[in-house]
């Protein structure tokens, strides 16, 4: 199953942002970003749009609806998805 928090964390790190820096850019606290990345809280749609804009990715890509992820990563664990994202 797809893991939004794992993808969010991976993209944020690829962009060289800390949780605090991302939070400042979208007017959210560092603990809130952490809760999104740990899947303790699901970001509202408007926050997802803001995050996608800051990270310069499509909303589809951020939430795992891009064609590559949905077909190729469907049966992988979150850890395996993270490795594949790094390779991709």
Secondary structure as a PSIPRED ss2 file (coil, helix, strand):
# PSIPRED VFORMAT (PSIPRED V4.0)

   1 X C   1.000  0.000  0.000
   2 X C   1.000  0.000  0.000
   3 X C   1.000  0.000  0.000
   4 X H   0.000  1.000  0.000
   5 X H   0.000  1.000  0.000
   6 X H   0.000  1.000  0.000
   7 X H   0.000  1.000  0.000
   8 X H   0.000  1.000  0.000
   9 X H   0.000  1.000  0.000
  10 X H   0.000  1.000  0.000
  11 X H   0.000  1.000  0.000
  12 X H   0.000  1.000  0.000
  13 X H   0.000  1.000  0.000
  14 X H   0.000  1.000  0.000
  15 X C   1.000  0.000  0.000
  16 X C   1.000  0.000  0.000
  17 X C   1.000  0.000  0.000
  18 X C   1.000  0.000  0.000
  19 X H   0.000  1.000  0.000
  20 X H   0.000  1.000  0.000
  21 X H   0.000  1.000  0.000
  22 X H   0.000  1.000  0.000
  23 X H   0.000  1.000  0.000
  24 X H   0.000  1.000  0.000
  25 X H   0.000  1.000  0.000
  26 X H   0.000  1.000  0.000
  27 X C   1.000  0.000  0.000
  28 X C   1.000  0.000  0.000
  29 X C   1.000  0.000  0.000
  30 X H   0.000  1.000  0.000
  31 X H   0.000  1.000  0.000
  32 X H   0.000  1.000  0.000
  33 X H   0.000  1.000  0.000
  34 X H   0.000  1.000  0.000
  35 X H   0.000  1.000  0.000
  36 X H   0.000  1.000  0.000
  37 X H   0.000  1.000  0.000
  38 X C   1.000  0.000  0.000
  39 X C   1.000  0.000  0.000
  40 X C   1.000  0.000  0.000
  41 X C   1.000  0.000  0.000
  42 X C   1.000  0.000  0.000
  43 X C   1.000  0.000  0.000
  44 X C   1.000  0.000  0.000
  45 X H   0.000  1.000  0.000
  46 X H   0.000  1.000  0.000
  47 X H   0.000  1.000  0.000
  48 X H   0.000  1.000  0.000
  49 X H   0.000  1.000  0.000
  50 X H   0.000  1.000  0.000
  51 X H   0.000  1.000  0.000
  52 X H   0.000  1.000  0.000
  53 X H   0.000  1.000  0.000
  54 X H   0.000  1.000  0.000
  55 X H   0.000  1.000  0.000
  56 X C   1.000  0.000  0.000
  57 X C   1.000  0.000  0.000
  58 X C   1.000  0.000  0.000
  59 X H   0.000  1.000  0.000
  60 X H   0.000  1.000  0.000
  61 X H   0.000  1.000  0.000
  62 X H   0.000  1.000  0.000
  63 X C   1.000  0.000  0.000
  64 X C   1.000  0.000  0.000
  65 X C   1.000  0.000  0.000
  66 X C   1.000  0.000  0.000
  67 X H   0.000  1.000  0.000
  68 X H   0.000  1.000  0.000
  69 X H   0.000  1.000  0.000
  70 X H   0.000  1.000  0.000
  71 X H   0.000  1.000  0.000
  72 X H   0.000  1.000  0.000
  73 X C   1.000  0.000  0.000
  74 X C   1.000  0.000  0.000
  75 X C   1.000  0.000  0.000
  76 X C   1.000  0.000  0.000
  77 X C   1.000  0.000  0.000
  78 X H   0.000  1.000  0.000
  79 X H   0.000  1.000  0.000
  80 X H   0.000  1.000  0.000
  81 X H   0.000  1.000  0.000
  82 X H   0.000  1.000  0.000
  83 X H   0.000  1.000  0.000
  84 X H   0.000  1.000  0.000
  85 X H   0.000  1.000  0.000
  86 X H   0.000  1.000  0.000
  87 X H   0.000  1.000  0.000
  88 X C   1.000  0.000  0.000
